[in-house]
Amino acid sequence: MEQHVTPSEDAPPPLMYRVERPVYDEAYLHTQLLHPRERSPKTIRQRLAQQLQ
């Protein structure tokens, strides 16, 4: 005579993982992180002009 054991009787309950993620502003991500070169001067002349202003 075979005994059939269901997984819930033999194994412990599955672990539930909860990951807390910070919520970011999409506009901030777009302007600050995704396109850093667009907001910073590209050439030395542009950097000097920005510093001298």
Backbone atoms as SQL, in Angstrom:
CREATE TABLE atoms (id INTEGER PRIMARY KEY, chain TEXT, resi INTEGER, resn TEXT, atom TEXT, x REAL, y REAL, z REAL);
INSERT INTO atoms VALUES
  (1, 'A', 1, 'MET', 'N', 0.857, -1.193, 0.000),
  (2, 'A', 1, 'MET', 'CA', 0.000, 0.000, 0.000),
  (3, 'A', 1, 'MET', 'C', 0.895, 1.245, 0.000),
  (4, 'A', 2, 'GLU', 'N', 0.707, 2.101, -0.997),
  (5, 'A', 2, 'GLU', 'CA', 1.516, 3.318, -1.111),
  (6, 'A', 2, 'GLU', 'C', 0.843, 4.482, -0.400),
  (7, 'A', 3, 'GLN', 'N', 1.666, 5.315, 0.181),
  (8, 'A', 3, 'GLN', 'CA', 1.142, 6.532, 0.796),
  (9, 'A', 3, 'GLN', 'C', 1.502, 7.712, -0.090),
  (10, 'A', 4, 'HIS', 'N', 0.507, 8.467, -0.470),
  (11, 'A', 4, 'HIS', 'CA', 0.730, 9.666, -1.280),
  (12, 'A', 4, 'HIS', 'C', 0.746, 10.874, -0.359),
  (13, 'A', 5, 'VAL', 'N', 1.855, 11.566, -0.385),
  (14, 'A', 5, 'VAL', 'CA', 2.012, 12.738, 0.470),
  (15, 'A', 5, 'VAL', 'C', 1.986, 13.971, -0.417),
  (16, 'A', 6, 'THR', 'N', 1.108, 14.874, -0.115),
  (17, 'A', 6, 'THR', 'CA', 1.056, 16.113, -0.889),
  (18, 'A', 6, 'THR', 'C', 2.201, 17.012, -0.457),
  (19, 'A', 7, 'PRO', 'N', 2.663, 17.893, -1.337),
  (20, 'A', 7, 'PRO', 'CA', 3.797, 18.763, -0.978),
  (21, 'A', 7, 'PRO', 'C', 3.537, 19.640, 0.239),
  (22, 'A', 8, 'SER', 'N', 2.294, 20.011, 0.475),
  (23, 'A', 8, 'SER', 'CA', 2.018, 20.899, 1.604),
  (24, 'A', 8, 'SER', 'C', 2.155, 20.167, 2.946),
  (25, 'A', 9, 'GLU', 'N', 1.992, 18.860, 2.944),
  (26, 'A', 9, 'GLU', 'CA', 2.116, 18.114, 4.200),
  (27, 'A', 9, 'GLU', 'C', 3.576, 17.837, 4.553),
  (28, 'A', 10, 'ASP', 'N', 4.407, 17.594, 3.546),
  (29, 'A', 10, 'ASP', 'CA', 5.780, 17.166, 3.802),
  (30, 'A', 10, 'ASP', 'C', 6.765, 18.335, 3.836),
  (31, 'A', 11, 'ALA', 'N', 6.606, 19.293, 2.945),
  (32, 'A', 11, 'ALA', 'CA', 7.574, 20.387, 2.822),
  (33, 'A', 11, 'ALA', 'C', 7.112, 21.602, 3.624),
  (34, 'A', 12, 'PRO', 'N', 8.065, 22.412, 4.077),
  (35, 'A', 12, 'PRO', 'CA', 7.671, 23.665, 4.747),
  (36, 'A', 12, 'PRO', 'C', 7.035, 24.621, 3.739),
  (37, 'A', 13, 'PRO', 'N', 6.270, 25.571, 4.215),
  (38, 'A', 13, 'PRO', 'CA', 5.639, 26.515, 3.281),
  (39, 'A', 13, 'PRO', 'C', 6.710, 27.319, 2.538),
  (40, 'A', 14, 'PRO', 'N', 6.428, 27.690, 1.295),
  (41, 'A', 14, 'PRO', 'CA', 7.434, 28.447, 0.527),
  (42, 'A', 14, 'PRO', 'C', 7.706, 29.804, 1.168),
  (43, 'A', 15, 'LEU', 'N', 8.949, 30.219, 1.075),
  (44, 'A', 15, 'LEU', 'CA', 9.332, 31.499, 1.660),
  (45, 'A', 15, 'LEU', 'C', 8.864, 32.640, 0.766),
  (46, 'A', 16, 'MET', 'N', 8.380, 33.680, 1.393),
  (47, 'A', 16, 'MET', 'CA', 7.939, 34.855, 0.640),
  (48, 'A', 16, 'MET', 'C', 8.990, 35.943, 0.815),
  (49, 'A', 17, 'TYR', 'N', 9.518, 36.402, -0.290),
  (50, 'A', 17, 'TYR', 'CA', 10.520, 37.467, -0.251),
  (51, 'A', 17, 'TYR', 'C', 9.860, 38.787, -0.599),
  (52, 'A', 18, 'ARG', 'N', 10.216, 39.806, 0.145),
  (53, 'A', 18, 'ARG', 'CA', 9.671, 41.134, -0.126),
  (54, 'A', 18, 'ARG', 'C', 10.841, 42.077, -0.340),
  (55, 'A', 19, 'VAL', 'N', 10.889, 42.677, -1.509),
  (56, 'A', 19, 'VAL', 'CA', 11.974, 43.589, -1.841),
  (57, 'A', 19, 'VAL', 'C', 11.426, 45.001, -1.813),
  (58, 'A', 20, 'GLU', 'N', 12.030, 45.827, -0.983),
  (59, 'A', 20, 'GLU', 'CA', 11.607, 47.221, -0.925),
  (60, 'A', 20, 'GLU', 'C', 12.489, 48.025, -1.854),
  (61, 'A', 21, 'ARG', 'N', 11.858, 48.657, -2.833),
  (62, 'A', 21, 'ARG', 'CA', 12.611, 49.459, -3.789),
  (63, 'A', 21, 'ARG', 'C', 12.146, 50.900, -3.691),
  (64, 'A', 22, 'PRO', 'N', 13.077, 51.830, -3.710),
  (65, 'A', 22, 'PRO', 'CA', 12.671, 53.234, -3.694),
  (66, 'A', 22, 'PRO', 'C', 11.991, 53.616, -4.999),
  (67, 'A', 23, 'VAL', 'N', 11.108, 54.575, -4.909),
  (68, 'A', 23, 'VAL', 'CA', 10.381, 55.038, -6.086),
  (69, 'A', 23, 'VAL', 'C', 11.084, 56.283, -6.614),
  (70, 'A', 24, 'TYR', 'N', 11.408, 56.261, -7.882),
  (71, 'A', 24, 'TYR', 'CA', 12.127, 57.375, -8.485),
  (72, 'A', 24, 'TYR', 'C', 11.198, 58.199, -9.363),
  (73, 'A', 25, 'ASP', 'N', 11.518, 59.461, -9.460),
  (74, 'A', 25, 'ASP', 'CA', 10.797, 60.346, -10.353),
  (75, 'A', 25, 'ASP', 'C', 11.340, 60.139, -11.765),
  (76, 'A', 26, 'GLU', 'N', 10.450, 59.830, -12.719),
  (77, 'A', 26, 'GLU', 'CA', 10.911, 59.557, -14.081),
  (78, 'A', 26, 'GLU', 'C', 11.570, 60.772, -14.708),
  (79, 'A', 27, 'ALA', 'N', 11.087, 61.958, -14.397),
  (80, 'A', 27, 'ALA', 'CA', 11.707, 63.167, -14.947),
  (81, 'A', 27, 'ALA', 'C', 13.126, 63.322, -14.413),
  (82, 'A', 28, 'TYR', 'N', 13.334, 63.025, -13.146),
  (83, 'A', 28, 'TYR', 'CA', 14.686, 63.096, -12.572),
  (84, 'A', 28, 'TYR', 'C', 15.608, 62.088, -13.246),
  (85, 'A', 29, 'LEU', 'N', 15.111, 60.883, -13.425),
  (86, 'A', 29, 'LEU', 'CA', 15.939, 59.872, -14.081),
  (87, 'A', 29, 'LEU', 'C', 16.303, 60.305, -15.492),
  (88, 'A', 30, 'HIS', 'N', 15.334, 60.853, -16.192),
  (89, 'A', 30, 'HIS', 'CA', 15.578, 61.241, -17.582),
  (90, 'A', 30, 'HIS', 'C', 16.600, 62.363, -17.674),
  (91, 'A', 31, 'THR', 'N', 16.486, 63.355, -16.813),
  (92, 'A', 31, 'THR', 'CA', 17.371, 64.516, -16.928),
  (93, 'A', 31, 'THR', 'C', 18.719, 64.294, -16.263),
  (94, 'A', 32, 'GLN', 'N', 18.754, 63.601, -15.137),
  (95, 'A', 32, 'GLN', 'CA', 19.994, 63.502, -14.378),
  (96, 'A', 32, 'GLN', 'C', 20.828, 62.273, -14.723),
  (97, 'A', 33, 'LEU', 'N', 20.189, 61.151, -14.954),
  (98, 'A', 33, 'LEU', 'CA', 20.946, 59.912, -15.079),
  (99, 'A', 33, 'LEU', 'C', 21.049, 59.383, -16.503),
  (100, 'A', 34, 'LEU', 'N', 19.996, 59.534, -17.286),
  (101, 'A', 34, 'LEU', 'CA', 20.011, 58.907, -18.597),
  (102, 'A', 34, 'LEU', 'C', 20.803, 59.695, -19.626),
  (103, 'A', 35, 'HIS', 'N', 20.824, 61.003, -19.496),
  (104, 'A', 35, 'HIS', 'CA', 21.503, 61.835, -20.485),
  (105, 'A', 35, 'HIS', 'C', 22.439, 62.828, -19.803),
  (106, 'A', 36, 'PRO', 'N', 23.490, 62.359, -19.140),
  (107, 'A', 36, 'PRO', 'CA', 24.362, 63.307, -18.440),
  (108, 'A', 36, 'PRO', 'C', 25.170, 64.180, -19.388),
  (109, 'A', 37, 'ARG', 'N', 25.477, 63.692, -20.574),
  (110, 'A', 37, 'ARG', 'CA', 26.295, 64.486, -21.493),
  (111, 'A', 37, 'ARG', 'C', 25.517, 65.650, -22.088),
  (112, 'A', 38, 'GLU', 'N', 24.213, 65.500, -22.185),
  (113, 'A', 38, 'GLU', 'CA', 23.422, 66.575, -22.780),
  (114, 'A', 38, 'GLU', 'C', 23.403, 67.810, -21.893),
  (115, 'A', 39, 'ARG', 'N', 23.494, 67.624, -20.587),
  (116, 'A', 39, 'ARG', 'CA', 23.431, 68.801, -19.717),
  (117, 'A', 39, 'ARG', 'C', 24.809, 69.325, -19.362),
  (118, 'A', 40, 'SER', 'N', 25.867, 68.553, -19.598),
  (119, 'A', 40, 'SER', 'CA', 27.209, 69.047, -19.307),
  (120, 'A', 40, 'SER', 'C', 27.864, 69.532, -20.599),
  (121, 'A', 41, 'PRO', 'N', 28.676, 70.572, -20.524),
  (122, 'A', 41, 'PRO', 'CA', 29.360, 71.074, -21.721),
  (123, 'A', 41, 'PRO', 'C', 30.265, 70.000, -22.317),
  (124, 'A', 42, 'LYS', 'N', 30.317, 69.979, -23.652),
  (125, 'A', 42, 'LYS', 'CA', 31.046, 68.909, -24.313),
  (126, 'A', 42, 'LYS', 'C', 32.506, 69.251, -24.573),
  (127, 'A', 43, 'THR', 'N', 32.805, 70.490, -24.820),
  (128, 'A', 43, 'THR', 'CA', 34.183, 70.838, -25.168),
  (129, 'A', 43, 'THR', 'C', 34.824, 71.645, -24.046),
  (130, 'A', 44, 'ILE', 'N', 36.140, 71.739, -24.097),
  (131, 'A', 44, 'ILE', 'CA', 36.867, 72.520, -23.087),
  (132, 'A', 44, 'ILE', 'C', 36.465, 73.987, -23.173),
  (133, 'A', 45, 'ARG', 'N', 36.273, 74.470, -24.385),
  (134, 'A', 45, 'ARG', 'CA', 35.872, 75.873, -24.558),
  (135, 'A', 45, 'ARG', 'C', 34.520, 76.129, -23.893),
  (136, 'A', 46, 'GLN', 'N', 33.589, 75.200, -24.053),
  (137, 'A', 46, 'GLN', 'CA', 32.276, 75.364, -23.427),
  (138, 'A', 46, 'GLN', 'C', 32.392, 75.290, -21.904),
  (139, 'A', 47, 'ARG', 'N', 33.249, 74.411, -21.395),
  (140, 'A', 47, 'ARG', 'CA', 33.432, 74.316, -19.941),
  (141, 'A', 47, 'ARG', 'C', 34.038, 75.596, -19.379),
  (142, 'A', 48, 'LEU', 'N', 35.041, 76.138, -20.070),
  (143, 'A', 48, 'LEU', 'CA', 35.650, 77.389, -19.608),
  (144, 'A', 48, 'LEU', 'C', 34.648, 78.538, -19.657),
  (145, 'A', 49, 'ALA', 'N', 33.877, 78.605, -20.718),
  (146, 'A', 49, 'ALA', 'CA', 32.879, 79.666, -20.835),
  (147, 'A', 49, 'ALA', 'C', 31.860, 79.563, -19.703),
  (148, 'A', 50, 'GLN', 'N', 31.478, 78.341, -19.347),
  (149, 'A', 50, 'GLN', 'CA', 30.510, 78.174, -18.260),
  (150, 'A', 50, 'GLN', 'C', 31.124, 78.574, -16.919),
  (151, 'A', 51, 'GLN', 'N', 32.385, 78.260, -16.685),
  (152, 'A', 51, 'GLN', 'CA', 33.027, 78.611, -15.422),
  (153, 'A', 51, 'GLN', 'C', 33.252, 80.109, -15.304),
  (154, 'A', 52, 'LEU', 'N', 33.512, 80.778, -16.420),
  (155, 'A', 52, 'LEU', 'CA', 33.801, 82.209, -16.381),
  (156, 'A', 52, 'LEU', 'C', 32.539, 83.065, -16.301),
  (157, 'A', 53, 'GLN', 'N', 31.401, 82.478, -16.514),
  (158, 'A', 53, 'GLN', 'CA', 30.156, 83.260, -16.458),
  (159, 'A', 53, 'GLN', 'C', 29.792, 83.605, -15.034);
